[in-house]
Amino acid sequence: AITGEEKWRYIPDPATDGYNGCSVNPVTGDVYFGSSSSGLTALNANGAQIWKNTKVGVLKYGAFPAVSKDGNVVYVVDTGGNVFAINASTGTEIWKSTVTPMAKGGCGIYVYGDEIIVVCDKADAGVNFLKASDGSKLCEPLSVGHAPSEGGGMAVSPDKKYGYIGTADGYVLAIDLEKHSKITEIAVPDDIDTDTAPATLWEMCVSPAGKIFGGTKRGTAFILTFSGSSFSMIYDGTGCPSWGVANAFNYAHPCSDAEGNFYVTTGGAKNQNYIFDPNGRITAQWSVLTSANQRAMAGNGYHNGVLYSILVGAKGDNGALVAKYVGGEDATTGWPCHGGNICGSCCIK
């Protein structure tokens, strides 16, 4: 991390099999990742394989593994709806539970104290609450009325009481994490009537003050507040011509800083970085590698005043990581305020 020099490299077997993202053990530094065929692999901090659990099914598009705060247990959910608790040191199964099988895999799996929360990509079993010690169901699966977006996961309020889920048909859902219930929903703005693609809403981001930022595949950004019972729209983001492109906020993964500013990159044919203030005013924007092969579909990162934009390339034009100093300070509320299944050990609390 200091020099940028390569320390080690691990190539999965087969080499094309590594598709699921990595999670890191917060205690040991071990790395866990899933497979597009089957299995969960563990590497130590020096890149050597520790174990591979082949009872775990396909994790190709599914949620990244979640790790307990003490580093002893890894939790995963595969496309078959199998939820595993695995000994982080040995790779052996501690328990196995079952939720509804999914089209592409879990949208997110999270440690919530002595509970495990699993967000599925089907409306009739959108959210499952399991006991962390044995995998038993704490309640019936929470039907949320809309299919959560693939990989969209769940953003979390700063007080860790509420979860916010984006859906494949353009809704934001509010979930009471303590009562295991759905509170309300709101349709996000959509003024691009000529686009036949659904207004899929991927990852959202919550600021330290609790404001919720997101964008849709069809190109609308928005900022919401949540009162505990209802949403209010602060900024609806409609009518901006530069967003009216296919896949505008495709896997956008927005970020927030300590002051509640939001950072995001649009994809599609226009890779544009935007900085929004907490009320939706655009304070800066600039282009990022607008080659036809470069698409901002791998998300953003923000740390120590630097915004990172991750681009997906194509043959003959490798993807790129672009960094720009933008100022500000890191939010201290922790990564769970981000949606998606992208960061850290996936512990809410």
QUIZIJO-V611599 format. One record per residue. RES is the residue in one small letter. SS is DSSP state (helix for helix, strand for strand, loop for the rest). PSI is psi as a letter, one per 30 degrees, with the letter a starting at -180 (999 if undefined). NEAR is the number of other ideal C-beta (glycine too) atoms within 10 Angstrom. Layout:
BEGIN
RES | SS | PSI | NEAR
RES | SS | PSI | NEAR
END
This chain:
BEGIN
a | loop | f | 4
i | loop | e | 4
t | loop | f | 6
g | loop | g | 5
e | loop | k | 5
e | loop | k | 6
k | loop | e | 9
w | loop | l | 10
r | loop | k | 6
y | loop | k | 14
i | loop | j | 8
p | loop | l | 17
d | loop | j | 12
p | loop | l | 10
a | loop | f | 7
t | loop | g | 9
d | loop | f | 18
g | loop | j | 18
y | loop | e | 16
n | loop | k | 26
g | loop | l | 18
c | strand | k | 14
s | strand | l | 26
v | strand | k | 18
n | loop | k | 22
p | loop | f | 15
v | loop | e | 14
t | loop | f | 16
g | loop | g | 12
d | loop | l | 20
v | strand | k | 18
y | strand | k | 28
f | strand | l | 21
g | strand | a | 31
s | loop | l | 23
s | loop | f | 17
s | loop | e | 15
s | loop | l | 19
g | loop | l | 21
l | strand | k | 24
t | strand | k | 25
a | strand | k | 23
l | strand | k | 19
n | loop | l | 14
a | loop | f | 13
n | loop | g | 9
g | loop | g | 11
a | loop | k | 10
q | strand | k | 12
i | strand | e | 16
w | strand | l | 17
k | strand | k | 16
n | strand | j | 21
t | loop | f | 12
k | loop | f | 15
v | loop | k | 26
g | loop | a | 23
v | loop | k | 20
l | loop | g | 26
k | loop | e | 18
y | loop | g | 20
g | loop | a | 28
a | loop | k | 32
f | loop | l | 27
p | loop | k | 31
a | strand | k | 28
v | strand | k | 26
s | loop | l | 20
k | loop | e | 13
d | loop | f | 10
g | loop | g | 17
n | loop | f | 15
v | strand | k | 21
v | strand | k | 27
y | strand | k | 28
v | strand | l | 27
v | strand | k | 32
d | loop | l | 26
t | loop | f | 19
g | loop | f | 16
g | loop | g | 20
n | strand | k | 16
v | strand | k | 22
f | strand | k | 23
a | strand | k | 23
i | strand | k | 25
n | strand | k | 14
a | loop | f | 23
s | loop | e | 16
t | loop | f | 12
g | loop | g | 20
t | loop | l | 10
e | strand | k | 13
i | strand | e | 18
w | strand | l | 17
k | strand | k | 13
s | strand | l | 19
t | strand | k | 13
v | loop | a | 22
t | loop | k | 16
p | loop | k | 15
m | loop | l | 26
a | loop | e | 12
k | loop | f | 13
g | loop | l | 27
g | loop | k | 29
c | loop | f | 34
g | strand | k | 29
i | strand | k | 29
y | strand | k | 24
v | strand | k | 21
y | strand | i | 21
g | loop | c | 13
d | loop | g | 9
e | strand | l | 18
i | strand | k | 26
i | strand | k | 26
v | strand | j | 27
v | strand | j | 29
c | loop | l | 28
d | loop | g | 26
k | loop | k | 19
a | helix | e | 15
d | helix | f | 12
a | helix | h | 20
g | loop | e | 26
v | strand | k | 26
n | strand | k | 26
f | strand | j | 18
l | strand | l | 24
k | strand | k | 14
a | loop | f | 20
s | loop | e | 13
d | loop | f | 10
g | loop | g | 17
s | loop | l | 10
k | strand | k | 13
l | loop | f | 14
c | loop | l | 12
e | loop | l | 10
p | loop | k | 18
l | strand | j | 20
s | loop | k | 14
v | loop | f | 22
g | loop | f | 13
h | loop | l | 21
a | loop | j | 22
p | strand | k | 28
s | loop | k | 28
e | loop | k | 19
g | loop | g | 24
g | loop | f | 27
g | strand | b | 30
m | loop | k | 30
a | strand | l | 25
v | strand | k | 27
s | loop | l | 19
p | loop | e | 17
d | loop | g | 9
k | loop | g | 17
k | loop | f | 13
y | strand | k | 21
g | strand | k | 26
y | strand | k | 24
i | strand | k | 27
g | strand | k | 30
t | strand | l | 26
a | loop | f | 21
d | loop | g | 15
g | loop | h | 21
y | strand | l | 20
v | strand | k | 23
l | strand | k | 24
a | strand | k | 23
i | strand | k | 25
d | strand | j | 15
l | loop | f | 22
e | loop | e | 12
k | loop | f | 10
h | loop | h | 17
s | strand | l | 12
k | strand | k | 18
i | strand | e | 17
t | strand | l | 14
e | strand | l | 16
i | strand | k | 18
a | strand | k | 13
v | loop | l | 25
p | loop | k | 18
d | loop | j | 17
d | loop | g | 15
i | loop | i | 20
d | loop | f | 7
t | loop | f | 6
d | loop | k | 17
t | loop | f | 7
a | loop | k | 13
p | loop | l | 16
a | loop | h | 23
t | loop | k | 21
l | strand | j | 30
w | loop | b | 26
e | loop | k | 30
m | loop | l | 29
c | strand | k | 26
v | strand | k | 28
s | loop | l | 23
p | loop | f | 17
a | loop | f | 13
g | loop | g | 17
k | loop | k | 21
i | strand | k | 27
f | strand | k | 30
g | strand | l | 28
g | strand | l | 31
t | strand | l | 28
k | loop | f | 24
r | loop | f | 27
g | loop | h | 29
t | loop | k | 25
a | strand | l | 27
f | strand | l | 24
i | strand | k | 22
l | strand | l | 22
t | strand | l | 15
f | strand | k | 20
s | loop | f | 11
g | loop | f | 12
s | loop | f | 9
s | loop | l | 12
f | strand | l | 21
s | strand | k | 10
m | strand | j | 14
i | strand | e | 15
y | strand | k | 20
d | loop | f | 16
g | loop | g | 23
t | loop | l | 16
g | loop | g | 11
c | loop | j | 15
p | helix | f | 8
s | helix | f | 14
w | helix | f | 23
g | loop | h | 18
v | loop | l | 18
a | loop | k | 14
n | loop | h | 19
a | loop | e | 26
f | loop | h | 29
n | loop | j | 23
y | loop | h | 23
a | loop | e | 30
h | loop | i | 26
p | loop | l | 27
c | strand | l | 26
s | strand | l | 27
d | strand | a | 21
a | loop | f | 13
e | loop | f | 14
g | loop | g | 20
n | loop | k | 22
f | strand | k | 27
y | strand | k | 25
v | strand | l | 26
t | strand | k | 28
t | strand | k | 26
g | loop | b | 26
g | loop | b | 20
a | loop | f | 12
k | loop | j | 19
n | loop | j | 22
q | strand | k | 20
n | strand | k | 20
y | strand | k | 20
i | strand | k | 19
f | strand | k | 24
d | loop | l | 15
p | loop | f | 19
n | loop | g | 10
g | loop | g | 17
r | loop | k | 10
i | strand | j | 13
t | strand | f | 10
a | strand | l | 15
q | strand | k | 12
w | strand | l | 11
s | strand | l | 10
v | loop | j | 18
l | loop | i | 16
t | loop | g | 10
s | loop | k | 12
a | loop | f | 8
n | loop | f | 14
q | loop | k | 21
r | strand | k | 23
a | loop | i | 30
m | loop | g | 20
a | loop | g | 21
g | loop | a | 23
n | strand | l | 22
g | strand | l | 17
y | strand | k | 21
h | strand | k | 11
n | loop | h | 8
g | loop | g | 13
v | strand | k | 13
l | strand | k | 24
y | strand | k | 16
s | strand | k | 23
i | strand | k | 17
l | loop | k | 23
v | strand | k | 16
g | loop | a | 15
a | strand | l | 12
k | loop | k | 6
g | loop | f | 6
d | strand | i | 13
n | loop | l | 11
g | loop | l | 15
a | loop | l | 17
l | strand | j | 10
v | strand | k | 17
a | strand | k | 11
k | strand | k | 14
y | strand | k | 9
v | loop | f | 17
g | loop | a | 12
g | loop | l | 19
e | loop | l | 11
d | strand | k | 13
a | loop | k | 23
t | loop | g | 8
t | loop | f | 20
g | loop | l | 16
w | helix | f | 16
p | helix | f | 25
c | helix | f | 23
h | strand | k | 26
g | loop | a | 33
g | strand | a | 27
n | loop | h | 27
i | loop | e | 22
c | loop | k | 17
g | loop | b | 15
s | loop | f | 23
c | loop | g | 26
c | strand | k | 17
i | loop | e | 19
k | loop | 999 | 13
END
